[in-house]
Each structure stands twice: as C-alpha cells, then as structure tokens.
Amino acid sequence: MSSESLQPAPALCRRTLLAALGGAGLAATLTACGGSDDKSSGSSSNSSSSDASTGSAGGAALAKTTDIPEGGGKIFADQSVVVTQPTAGEFKAFSTVCPHQQQRVNSVDNGVITCPAHGSQFSVTDGAVKKGPATSGLTAANIKVSGDSITLA
C-alpha cells in the first residue's frame, strides 16, 4: 500500500462545462453548415439590392428587407442569427450566441441587441459591446441581400 492519501478527482466547474458544451455546439454547427445553408464566421455582407445579381448557390432565405426595421433588427432563433438594419438599406448579421456565457440574445430595440442572462448589450451596427459583462462583441455572420430578399451566405 502507498502512503499517499487518496483524493477525489476535481469536479468540473459548471461554468467550464457549459462553456465547453456551448463552444462545441457552435463549432459543430459552423462545421456542418458553414459552406451553404447556415451562417459562417467572418465579416457580414452589407450588399445593397443594386449590386446583387447572379450569385452562387444561395443559402437559406431569412426574410424580406422590409421585415427588418431601420435602426433595429430581427432575431432568427432557428438559424442562430440576428439581422439588423443600422441605416436605411444597410444590413448586418450576427450570431445570437452571447460571448459572455453562450446564452442567446433575445431582443433588438433602440439600436441595441440584448442578452437576457446578464444584461449584456451589443450594437446593431457592428455587434460591438455597448454594455457588459460581455467583453467581446457578437460574431459577424455572412448574409446576402438580393432584391428584397435576405439569405444566409
């Protein structure tokens, strides 16, 4: 027998486990759908309807441009994306996953995207943090505006 005392293995912290699961889920979503039907990380497109012509195989249709209020936005929970219109005719898209603790943002109002979990707020213009506790902004998603239709790129 050894004289070493037996100590239980350290338990996983709940936050660590949730963060790991959230990150793994996001990575799986991006890997599985990154090429055509879903959002992918990177910069968002703010293509106007005038420069959209023959595109490559388009992504999933999200909305009509008239569905997105100027200075606000709309959340598409099933696609994990929020589409905003900071100024007339300019459309942006971001992940709905809050970088603070991987909760989902749930409202867009008065130029601010809000996470209900701890009150983090993000700009509809660029997804940047307006109010913490989040210390980094929302991840940009790629969209394409063609005529009056907005699709994931």
Protein Blocks (a to p, Z undefined) as FASTA:
>chain_A
ZZbdcdddddddfklmmmmmmmmmmmmmmmmmmmmmmcceddddfbdfklpccddddddd
fbdfklpcghiacddfknopacddfbghiacdddfbdfklopacfbdeehiacdfknopa
cdfklopafbdfbfbdcdddddddehjaccdZZ
